[in-house]
């Protein structure tokens, strides 16, 4: 019966694969499993490297952002320094211009004072010249007056002398005789 039971489940040995085939199939299956395992590992590695790359990129981005911020800050500081330098330069130039203007104004004032002084001296010289001319004219007129007076006096004196030189005749009033 036991044999019969087995006979009921008769296995056709001719249809079963041989040991070689089984080993080959097993090897193929093993190769597939290994290949699958390797592929899975490769995918995991790829994902891990992607994650790592992403982290590196994020880190690089943070570093880059930080570097950019530092560069921006440096640029702002340089621009501020440049503006300050320009303002200082402008201020210095304005100061120099102001000083030059003050010096020019002082020189103009000194020149005006010199000119006024020269004008005053010239006016004084002219006043003295006119006063001298006036005095000379007065002296000349006085001289002429004196000469005229003297000549009149001289002619009067001569006339008087002439009269004195003449013998005096006493005039007697004429009498009318009847």
GUBA-962651 format. One record per atom (N, C-alpha, C, O): x, z, y; residue number from 1; atom name. Coordinates in steps of 0.2 Angstrom, whole numbers, plus 5000, padded with zeros to 4 digits. Last residue first. Layout:
PT    X    Z    Y num atomo
PT    X    Z    Y NUM    CA
...
END
This chain:
PT    X    Z    Y num atomo
PT 5198 4939 6244 178     N
PT 5193 4936 6248 178    CA
PT 5195 4933 6255 178     C
PT 5192 4931 6259 178     O
PT 5205 4939 6229 177     N
PT 5205 4940 6236 177    CA
PT 5200 4936 6239 177     C
PT 5198 4930 6237 177     O
PT 5204 4948 6215 176     N
PT 5201 4942 6218 176    CA
PT 5202 4944 6225 176     C
PT 5199 4949 6228 176     O
PT 5217 4952 6205 175     N
PT 5213 4954 6210 175    CA
PT 5210 4948 6213 175     C
PT 5213 4943 6214 175     O
PT 5221 4956 6189 174     N
PT 5221 4951 6194 174    CA
PT 5215 4953 6199 174     C
PT 5210 4956 6197 174     O
PT 5230 4969 6183 173     N
PT 5224 4966 6184 173    CA
PT 5224 4961 6190 173     C
PT 5226 4963 6195 173     O
PT 5246 4965 6177 172     N
PT 5242 4969 6182 172    CA
PT 5235 4965 6182 172     C
PT 5235 4959 6182 172     O
PT 5256 4968 6163 171     N
PT 5250 4964 6166 171    CA
PT 5247 4968 6172 171     C
PT 5245 4974 6171 171     O
PT 5272 4968 6162 170     N
PT 5266 4973 6163 170    CA
PT 5261 4968 6166 170     C
PT 5262 4965 6171 170     O
PT 5280 4962 6149 169     N
PT 5278 4961 6155 169    CA
PT 5272 4965 6156 169     C
PT 5267 4965 6152 169     O
PT 5294 4965 6139 168     N
PT 5287 4967 6141 168    CA
PT 5285 4966 6148 168     C
PT 5289 4968 6152 168     O
PT 5303 4954 6130 167     N
PT 5302 4958 6136 167    CA
PT 5295 4959 6138 167     C
PT 5291 4955 6138 167     O
PT 5303 4955 6113 166     N
PT 5301 4951 6119 166    CA
PT 5301 4956 6125 166     C
PT 5299 4962 6124 166     O
PT 5305 4963 6102 165     N
PT 5311 4960 6105 165    CA
PT 5309 4956 6112 165     C
PT 5314 4956 6116 165     O
PT 5293 4967 6099 164     N
PT 5297 4972 6102 164    CA
PT 5303 4969 6105 164     C
PT 5306 4971 6110 164     O
PT 5288 4956 6093 163     N
PT 5285 4958 6099 163    CA
PT 5289 4963 6103 163     C
PT 5289 4964 6109 163     O
PT 5297 4955 6083 162     N
PT 5297 4950 6087 162    CA
PT 5293 4952 6094 162     C
PT 5296 4951 6099 162     O
PT 5293 4966 6076 161     N
PT 5299 4966 6078 161    CA
PT 5300 4961 6084 161     C
PT 5303 4962 6089 161     O
PT 5280 4962 6073 160     N
PT 5281 4968 6077 160    CA
PT 5288 4968 6080 160     C
PT 5289 4969 6086 160     O
PT 5284 4952 6065 159     N
PT 5279 4951 6071 159    CA
PT 5280 4956 6075 159     C
PT 5281 4955 6081 159     O
PT 5290 4958 6055 158     N
PT 5294 4954 6059 158    CA
PT 5290 4952 6066 158     C
PT 5293 4952 6071 158     O
PT 5280 4966 6050 157     N
PT 5286 4969 6053 157    CA
PT 5290 4965 6057 157     C
PT 5292 4966 6063 157     O
PT 5272 4956 6046 156     N
PT 5269 4960 6051 156    CA
PT 5275 4964 6055 156     C
PT 5275 4964 6061 156     O
PT 5280 4951 6036 155     N
PT 5278 4947 6042 155    CA
PT 5275 4951 6047 155     C
PT 5276 4949 6053 155     O
PT 5281 4962 6028 154     N
PT 5287 4959 6031 154    CA
PT 5285 4955 6037 154     C
PT 5288 4955 6042 154     O
PT 5269 4965 6024 153     N
PT 5272 4970 6028 153    CA
PT 5278 4967 6032 153     C
PT 5279 4968 6038 153     O
PT 5267 4953 6017 152     N
PT 5263 4954 6023 152    CA
PT 5266 4959 6028 152     C
PT 5266 4959 6034 152     O
PT 5277 4955 6008 151     N
PT 5278 4949 6012 151    CA
PT 5273 4950 6018 151     C
PT 5275 4948 6024 151     O
PT 5272 4967 6002 150     N
PT 5278 4967 6006 150    CA
PT 5279 4961 6010 150     C
PT 5281 4962 6016 150     O
PT 5260 4962 5997 149     N
PT 5260 4967 6002 149    CA
PT 5266 4968 6006 149     C
PT 5266 4968 6012 149     O
PT 5266 4953 5988 148     N
PT 5261 4951 5993 148    CA
PT 5261 4956 5999 148     C
PT 5261 4954 6005 148     O
PT 5273 4962 5980 147     N
PT 5276 4957 5984 147    CA
PT 5272 4954 5989 147     C
PT 5274 4953 5995 147     O
PT 5263 4970 5976 146     N
PT 5268 4973 5979 146    CA
PT 5272 4968 5984 146     C
PT 5273 4969 5989 146     O
PT 5256 4960 5969 145     N
PT 5252 4964 5974 145    CA
PT 5258 4967 5979 145     C
PT 5257 4967 5985 145     O
PT 5265 4957 5959 144     N
PT 5263 4952 5964 144    CA
PT 5260 4955 5970 144     C
PT 5261 4953 5976 144     O
PT 5266 4970 5953 143     N
PT 5272 4967 5956 143    CA
PT 5270 4962 5961 143     C
PT 5272 4961 5967 143     O
PT 5253 4971 5949 142     N
PT 5256 4976 5953 142    CA
PT 5262 4973 5957 142     C
PT 5262 4974 5963 142     O
PT 5253 4960 5940 141     N
PT 5249 4960 5945 141    CA
PT 5251 4965 5951 141     C
PT 5251 4963 5957 141     O
PT 5263 4965 5931 140     N
PT 5264 4959 5935 140    CA
PT 5260 4958 5941 140     C
PT 5262 4956 5946 140     O
PT 5257 4977 5927 139     N
PT 5263 4977 5930 139    CA
PT 5265 4971 5934 139     C
PT 5267 4971 5940 139     O
PT 5246 4970 5920 138     N
PT 5245 4975 5926 138    CA
PT 5251 4976 5930 138     C
PT 5251 4976 5936 138     O
PT 5253 4963 5911 137     N
PT 5249 4960 5916 137    CA
PT 5248 4964 5922 137     C
PT 5248 4962 5928 137     O
PT 5259 4974 5904 136     N
PT 5263 4969 5907 136    CA
PT 5259 4965 5913 136     C
PT 5262 4964 5918 136     O
PT 5247 4980 5899 135     N
PT 5252 4983 5904 135    CA
PT 5256 4979 5908 135     C
PT 5257 4979 5914 135     O
PT 5242 4969 5891 134     N
PT 5238 4972 5897 134    CA
PT 5243 4976 5902 134     C
PT 5242 4975 5908 134     O
PT 5253 4968 5882 133     N
PT 5251 4962 5887 133    CA
PT 5247 4965 5893 133     C
PT 5248 4963 5898 133     O
PT 5251 4981 5877 132     N
PT 5258 4979 5880 132    CA
PT 5256 4973 5885 132     C
PT 5259 4973 5891 132     O
PT 5239 4980 5871 131     N
PT 5240 4985 5876 131    CA
PT 5246 4983 5880 131     C
PT 5246 4984 5886 131     O
PT 5241 4969 5862 130     N
PT 5237 4968 5868 130    CA
PT 5238 4973 5873 130     C
PT 5237 4972 5879 130     O
PT 5251 4976 5854 129     N
PT 5253 4970 5858 129    CA
PT 5248 4968 5863 129     C
PT 5250 4967 5869 129     O
PT 5243 4986 5849 128     N
PT 5249 4988 5854 128    CA
PT 5251 4982 5858 128     C
PT 5253 4982 5863 128     O
PT 5234 4979 5842 127     N
PT 5231 4983 5848 127    CA
PT 5237 4985 5852 127     C
PT 5236 4985 5859 127     O
PT 5242 4973 5833 126     N
PT 5238 4969 5838 126    CA
PT 5236 4973 5844 126     C
PT 5236 4971 5849 126     O
PT 5246 4985 5826 125     N
PT 5251 4980 5829 125    CA
PT 5248 4976 5835 125     C
PT 5250 4975 5840 125     O
PT 5234 4989 5821 124     N
PT 5238 4993 5826 124    CA
PT 5243 4989 5830 124     C
PT 5244 4990 5836 124     O
PT 5231 4978 5813 123     N
PT 5226 4980 5819 123    CA
PT 5230 4984 5824 123     C
PT 5229 4983 5830 123     O
PT 5242 4979 5804 122     N
PT 5241 4973 5808 122    CA
PT 5236 4974 5814 122     C
PT 5238 4972 5820 122     O
PT 5238 4992 5799 121     N
PT 5245 4991 5802 121    CA
PT 5244 4985 5807 121     C
PT 5247 4985 5813 121     O
PT 5226 4989 5793 120     N
PT 5226 4994 5798 120    CA
PT 5233 4993 5802 120     C
PT 5233 4993 5808 120     O
PT 5230 4979 5784 119     N
PT 5225 4977 5789 119    CA
PT 5226 4982 5795 119     C
PT 5226 4980 5801 119     O
PT 5238 4987 5776 118     N
PT 5241 4982 5779 118    CA
PT 5237 4980 5785 118     C
PT 5239 4978 5791 118     O
PT 5228 4996 5771 117     N
PT 5234 4999 5775 117    CA
PT 5237 4993 5779 117     C
PT 5239 4994 5785 117     O
PT 5220 4987 5765 116     N
PT 5217 4991 5770 116    CA
PT 5223 4993 5775 116     C
PT 5222 4993 5781 116     O
PT 5229 4983 5755 115     N
PT 5227 4978 5759 115    CA
PT 5224 4982 5766 115     C
PT 5225 4979 5771 115     O
PT 5231 4996 5748 114     N
PT 5237 4992 5752 114    CA
PT 5234 4987 5757 114     C
PT 5237 4987 5762 114     O
PT 5218 4997 5744 113     N
PT 5221 5002 5749 113    CA
PT 5227 4999 5752 113     C
PT 5228 5000 5758 113     O
PT 5217 4986 5735 112     N
PT 5213 4987 5741 112    CA
PT 5215 4992 5746 112     C
PT 5215 4990 5752 112     O
PT 5227 4990 5726 111     N
PT 5228 4984 5730 111    CA
PT 5223 4984 5736 111     C
PT 5226 4982 5742 111     O
PT 5221 5002 5721 110     N
PT 5227 5002 5725 110    CA
PT 5229 4996 5729 110     C
PT 5231 4997 5735 110     O
PT 5209 4995 5716 109     N
PT 5209 5001 5721 109    CA
PT 5215 5001 5725 109     C
PT 5215 5002 5731 109     O
PT 5216 4987 5706 108     N
PT 5212 4984 5712 108    CA
PT 5211 4989 5717 108     C
PT 5211 4987 5723 108     O
PT 5221 4997 5698 107     N
PT 5226 4992 5702 107    CA
PT 5222 4989 5707 107     C
PT 5225 4988 5713 107     O
PT 5209 5003 5694 106     N
PT 5214 5007 5698 106    CA
PT 5219 5003 5701 106     C
PT 5220 5004 5707 106     O
PT 5204 4993 5687 105     N
PT 5200 4995 5692 105    CA
PT 5205 4999 5697 105     C
PT 5205 4999 5703 105     O
PT 5214 4991 5677 104     N
PT 5213 4986 5682 104    CA
PT 5209 4988 5688 104     C
PT 5210 4986 5693 104     O
PT 5213 5003 5670 103     N
PT 5219 5002 5674 103    CA
PT 5218 4996 5679 103     C
PT 5221 4996 5684 103     O
PT 5199 5002 5666 102     N
PT 5201 5007 5670 102    CA
PT 5207 5006 5674 102     C
PT 5208 5007 5680 102     O
PT 5201 4991 5657 101     N
PT 5197 4990 5663 101    CA
PT 5198 4996 5668 101     C
PT 5198 4995 5674 101     O
PT 5210 4996 5648 100     N
PT 5212 4990 5652 100    CA
PT 5208 4990 5658 100     C
PT 5210 4989 5664 100     O
PT 5202 5006 5642  99     N
PT 5208 5008 5646  99    CA
PT 5210 5002 5650  99     C
PT 5212 5004 5656  99     O
PT 5192 4998 5637  98     N
PT 5190 5002 5642  98    CA
PT 5196 5005 5646  98     C
PT 5196 5005 5652  98     O
PT 5199 4991 5628  97     N
PT 5196 4987 5633  97    CA
PT 5194 4992 5639  97     C
PT 5196 4990 5645  97     O
PT 5203 5001 5619  96     N
PT 5208 4998 5623  96    CA
PT 5205 4994 5629  96     C
PT 5208 4994 5634  96     O
PT 5190 5005 5615  95     N
PT 5194 5010 5619  95    CA
PT 5200 5006 5623  95     C
PT 5201 5008 5629  95     O
PT 5187 4993 5608  94     N
PT 5183 4996 5614  94    CA
PT 5187 5000 5618  94     C
PT 5186 5000 5624  94     O
PT 5196 4994 5598  93     N
PT 5196 4988 5603  93    CA
PT 5192 4990 5609  93     C
PT 5195 4989 5615  93     O
PT 5193 5006 5592  92     N
PT 5199 5005 5595  92    CA
PT 5199 5000 5600  92     C
PT 5202 5001 5606  92     O
PT 5180 5002 5588  91     N
PT 5181 5008 5592  91    CA
PT 5187 5008 5596  91     C
PT 5188 5009 5602  91     O
PT 5183 4992 5579  90     N
PT 5179 4990 5585  90    CA
PT 5180 4996 5590  90     C
PT 5180 4995 5596  90     O
PT 5190 5000 5570  89     N
PT 5194 4994 5573  89    CA
PT 5190 4992 5580  89     C
PT 5193 4992 5585  89     O
PT 5180 5008 5565  88     N
PT 5186 5011 5569  88    CA
PT 5190 5006 5573  88     C
PT 5192 5007 5578  88     O
PT 5172 4998 5560  87     N
PT 5169 5003 5565  87    CA
PT 5175 5006 5569  87     C
PT 5175 5006 5575  87     O
PT 5180 4994 5550  86     N
PT 5178 4989 5555  86    CA
PT 5175 4993 5561  86     C
PT 5177 4991 5567  86     O
PT 5181 5005 5542  85     N
PT 5187 5002 5545  85    CA
PT 5185 4998 5551  85     C
PT 5189 4998 5556  85     O
PT 5168 5007 5539  84     N
PT 5171 5012 5543  84    CA
PT 5177 5009 5546  84     C
PT 5178 5010 5552  84     O
PT 5167 4995 5531  83     N
PT 5162 4996 5537  83    CA
PT 5165 5001 5542  83     C
PT 5166 5000 5548  83     O
PT 5176 4998 5521  82     N
PT 5177 4992 5525  82    CA
PT 5173 4993 5532  82     C
PT 5175 4991 5537  82     O
PT 5170 5009 5516  81     N
PT 5177 5010 5519  81    CA
PT 5178 5004 5524  81     C
PT 5180 5005 5529  81     O
PT 5159 5004 5511  80     N
PT 5158 5009 5516  80    CA
PT 5165 5010 5520  80     C
PT 5165 5010 5526  80     O
PT 5165 4995 5502  79     N
PT 5160 4992 5507  79    CA
PT 5160 4997 5513  79     C
PT 5161 4996 5519  79     O
PT 5170 5004 5493  78     N
PT 5175 4999 5497  78    CA
PT 5171 4996 5503  78     C
PT 5174 4996 5508  78     O
PT 5159 5011 5489  77     N
PT 5164 5015 5492  77    CA
PT 5168 5010 5496  77     C
PT 5170 5011 5502  77     O
PT 5153 5000 5482  76     N
PT 5149 5003 5488  76    CA
PT 5154 5007 5492  76     C
PT 5154 5007 5498  76     O
PT 5163 4998 5472  75     N
PT 5161 4992 5477  75    CA
PT 5158 4995 5483  75     C
PT 5159 4994 5489  75     O
PT 5162 5010 5465  74     N
PT 5168 5008 5469  74    CA
PT 5167 5003 5474  74     C
PT 5170 5003 5480  74     O
PT 5149 5009 5461  73     N
PT 5151 5014 5465  73    CA
PT 5157 5012 5469  73     C
PT 5158 5014 5475  73     O
PT 5150 4997 5453  72     N
PT 5145 4997 5459  72    CA
PT 5147 5003 5464  72     C
PT 5147 5001 5470  72     O
PT 5159 5003 5443  71     N
PT 5161 4997 5448  71    CA
PT 5157 4996 5454  71     C
PT 5159 4995 5459  71     O
PT 5151 5012 5438  70     N
PT 5157 5014 5441  70    CA
PT 5159 5009 5446  70     C
PT 5162 5010 5451  70     O
PT 5141 5004 5433  69     N
PT 5139 5009 5438  69    CA
PT 5145 5011 5442  69     C
PT 5145 5012 5448  69     O
PT 5148 4997 5423  68     N
PT 5145 4994 5429  68    CA
PT 5143 4998 5435  68     C
PT 5144 4997 5441  68     O
PT 5152 5008 5415  67     N
PT 5157 5004 5419  67    CA
PT 5154 5000 5425  67     C
PT 5157 5000 5430  67     O
PT 5139 5011 5411  66     N
PT 5143 5016 5414  66    CA
PT 5148 5013 5418  66     C
PT 5149 5014 5424  66     O
PT 5136 4999 5404  65     N
PT 5132 5001 5410  65    CA
PT 5135 5006 5414  65     C
PT 5135 5006 5420  65     O
PT 5146 4999 5395  64     N
PT 5146 4994 5400  64    CA
PT 5141 4996 5406  64     C
PT 5143 4994 5411  64     O
PT 5142 5010 5388  63     N
PT 5148 5010 5391  63    CA
PT 5149 5005 5396  63     C
PT 5151 5006 5402  63     O
PT 5129 5006 5384  62     N
PT 5130 5012 5388  62    CA
PT 5137 5012 5391  62     C
PT 5137 5014 5397  62     O
PT 5133 4995 5376  61     N
PT 5129 4994 5382  61    CA
PT 5129 5000 5387  61     C
PT 5130 4999 5393  61     O
PT 5141 5001 5367  60     N
PT 5144 4996 5371  60    CA
PT 5140 4995 5377  60     C
PT 5142 4995 5383  60     O
PT 5130 5007 5361  59     N
PT 5136 5011 5363  59    CA
PT 5139 5007 5369  59     C
PT 5141 5009 5374  59     O
PT 5123 4997 5357  58     N
PT 5120 5001 5361  58    CA
PT 5125 5006 5364  58     C
PT 5125 5007 5371  58     O
PT 5132 4991 5348  57     N
PT 5130 4987 5354  57    CA
PT 5127 4992 5359  57     C
PT 5128 4991 5365  57     O
PT 5134 5001 5339  56     N
PT 5139 4999 5343  56    CA
PT 5137 4995 5349  56     C
PT 5140 4996 5355  56     O
PT 5120 5001 5334  55     N
PT 5123 5007 5337  55    CA
PT 5129 5005 5342  55     C
PT 5130 5008 5347  55     O
PT 5121 4988 5329  54     N
PT 5116 4990 5334  54    CA
PT 5118 4996 5338  54     C
PT 5118 4996 5344  54     O
PT 5130 4989 5319  53     N
PT 5131 4985 5325  53    CA
PT 5127 4986 5331  53     C
PT 5129 4986 5337  53     O
PT 5124 4998 5311  52     N
PT 5130 5000 5315  52    CA
PT 5132 4996 5321  52     C
PT 5133 4998 5326  52     O
PT 5113 4990 5308  51     N
PT 5112 4997 5311  51    CA
PT 5118 4999 5315  51     C
PT 5118 5001 5321  51     O
PT 5120 4980 5302  50     N
PT 5116 4979 5307  50    CA
PT 5115 4985 5311  50     C
PT 5115 4985 5318  50     O
PT 5126 4988 5291  49     N
PT 5131 4985 5297  49    CA
PT 5127 4983 5303  49     C
PT 5129 4983 5308  49     O
PT 5114 4991 5285  48     N
PT 5119 4996 5287  48    CA
PT 5123 4993 5293  48     C
PT 5124 4996 5298  48     O
PT 5110 4978 5281  47     N
PT 5106 4982 5286  47    CA
PT 5110 4987 5289  47     C
PT 5109 4989 5295  47     O
PT 5121 4975 5273  46     N
PT 5120 4970 5279  46    CA
PT 5115 4974 5284  46     C
PT 5117 4974 5290  46     O
PT 5120 4984 5264  45     N
PT 5126 4984 5268  45    CA
PT 5125 4980 5274  45     C
PT 5127 4982 5280  45     O
PT 5108 4980 5259  44     N
PT 5108 4987 5262  44    CA
PT 5114 4987 5266  44     C
PT 5114 4990 5272  44     O
PT 5111 4968 5254  43     N
PT 5106 4968 5259  43    CA
PT 5107 4975 5263  43     C
PT 5106 4976 5269  43     O
PT 5120 4972 5244  42     N
PT 5123 4967 5250  42    CA
PT 5118 4968 5256  42     C
PT 5119 4968 5262  42     O
PT 5112 4979 5236  41     N
PT 5118 4982 5239  41    CA
PT 5120 4978 5246  41     C
PT 5121 4981 5251  41     O
PT 5104 4968 5232  40     N
PT 5101 4974 5235  40    CA
PT 5107 4978 5239  40     C
PT 5105 4980 5245  40     O
PT 5114 4961 5226  39     N
PT 5110 4958 5231  39    CA
PT 5107 4963 5235  39     C
PT 5107 4963 5241  39     O
PT 5118 4969 5216  38     N
PT 5123 4967 5221  38    CA
PT 5119 4964 5227  38     C
PT 5121 4966 5233  38     O
PT 5106 4970 5209  37     N
PT 5109 4976 5211  37    CA
PT 5114 4974 5217  37     C
PT 5114 4977 5222  37     O
PT 5104 4957 5205  36     N
PT 5099 4960 5209  36    CA
PT 5102 4966 5213  36     C
PT 5101 4967 5219  36     O
PT 5116 4956 5197  35     N
PT 5115 4951 5203  35    CA
PT 5110 4954 5208  35     C
PT 5111 4955 5214  35     O
PT 5113 4965 5187  34     N
PT 5119 4966 5192  34    CA
PT 5118 4962 5198  34     C
PT 5119 4964 5203  34     O
PT 5101 4959 5182  33     N
PT 5101 4966 5185  33    CA
PT 5107 4967 5190  33     C
PT 5106 4969 5195  33     O
PT 5107 4947 5178  32     N
PT 5102 4947 5183  32    CA
PT 5101 4954 5186  32     C
PT 5100 4954 5193  32     O
PT 5116 4952 5169  31     N
PT 5118 4948 5174  31    CA
PT 5113 4948 5180  31     C
PT 5115 4949 5186  31     O
PT 5106 4957 5160  30     N
PT 5111 4962 5163  30    CA
PT 5114 4959 5169  30     C
PT 5115 4962 5175  30     O
PT 5101 4946 5156  29     N
PT 5097 4951 5159  29    CA
PT 5101 4955 5163  29     C
PT 5100 4957 5169  29     O
PT 5112 4940 5150  28     N
PT 5109 4937 5155  28    CA
PT 5105 4942 5160  28     C
PT 5105 4942 5166  28     O
PT 5114 4950 5140  27     N
PT 5119 4948 5145  27    CA
PT 5116 4945 5151  27     C
PT 5118 4947 5157  27     O
PT 5102 4948 5133  26     N
PT 5103 4954 5136  26    CA
PT 5109 4953 5141  26     C
PT 5108 4956 5147  26     O
PT 5104 4935 5129  25     N
PT 5098 4936 5133  25    CA
PT 5099 4943 5137  25     C
PT 5098 4944 5143  25     O
PT 5115 4937 5120  24     N
PT 5116 4933 5126  24    CA
PT 5110 4934 5131  24     C
PT 5111 4934 5137  24     O
PT 5110 4946 5111  23     N
PT 5115 4948 5115  23    CA
PT 5116 4944 5121  23     C
PT 5117 4946 5127  23     O
PT 5100 4937 5106  22     N
PT 5098 4943 5109  22    CA
PT 5103 4946 5114  22     C
PT 5102 4948 5119  22     O
PT 5108 4927 5101  21     N
PT 5104 4926 5106  21    CA
PT 5102 4932 5110  21     C
PT 5101 4932 5116  21     O
PT 5115 4935 5091  20     N
PT 5119 4931 5097  20    CA
PT 5114 4930 5102  20     C
PT 5116 4931 5108  20     O
PT 5105 4938 5083  19     N
PT 5109 4943 5086  19    CA
PT 5112 4940 5092  19     C
PT 5112 4943 5098  19     O
PT 5091 4927 5085  18     N
PT 5097 4930 5081  18    CA
PT 5100 4935 5085  18     C
PT 5099 4935 5091  18     O
PT 5074 4929 5086  17     N
PT 5080 4927 5089  17    CA
PT 5086 4930 5085  17     C
PT 5085 4936 5082  17     O
PT 5062 4925 5074  16     N
PT 5065 4930 5078  16    CA
PT 5072 4927 5080  16     C
PT 5075 4923 5077  16     O
PT 5057 4916 5065  15     N
PT 5055 4915 5072  15    CA
PT 5059 4920 5076  15     C
PT 5059 4919 5083  15     O
PT 5061 4920 5053  14     N
PT 5064 4914 5055  14    CA
PT 5062 4913 5063  14     C
PT 5066 4909 5066  14     O
PT 5054 4931 5051  13     N
PT 5061 4932 5053  13    CA
PT 5064 4925 5055  13     C
PT 5068 4926 5059  13     O
PT 5039 4935 5055  12     N
PT 5042 4929 5053  12    CA
PT 5049 4929 5055  12     C
PT 5051 4928 5061  12     O
PT 5032 4949 5049  11     N
PT 5036 4946 5054  11    CA
PT 5039 4940 5051  11     C
PT 5042 4941 5046  11     O
PT 5016 4955 5045  10     N
PT 5022 4951 5043  10    CA
PT 5025 4948 5049  10     C
PT 5022 4945 5053  10     O
PT 5007 4966 5044   9     N
PT 5011 4964 5050   9    CA
PT 5017 4960 5048   9     C
PT 5023 4962 5049   9     O
PT 5004 4966 5031   8     N
PT 4999 4964 5036   8    CA
PT 5002 4963 5043   8     C
PT 5000 4959 5047   8     O
PT 5015 4971 5025   7     N
PT 5013 4964 5024   7    CA
PT 5008 4962 5029   7     C
PT 5008 4956 5031   7     O
PT 5013 4984 5028   6     N
PT 5019 4980 5031   6    CA
PT 5017 4973 5030   6     C
PT 5019 4969 5035   6     O
PT 5004 4986 5019   5     N
PT 5003 4988 5026   5    CA
PT 5008 4984 5030   5     C
PT 5007 4981 5036   5     O
PT 5010 4984 5008   4     N
PT 5004 4979 5010   4    CA
PT 5003 4980 5017   4     C
PT 5001 4976 5021   4     O
PT 5018 4994 5006   3     N
PT 5021 4987 5007   3    CA
PT 5016 4982 5010   3     C
PT 5017 4978 5014   3     O
PT 5010 5004 5005   2     N
PT 5014 5004 5011   2    CA
PT 5017 4997 5012   2     C
PT 5018 4995 5018   2     O
PT 5004 5000 4994   1     N
PT 5000 5000 5000   1    CA
PT 5004 5000 5006   1     C
PT 5003 4997 5011   1     O
END
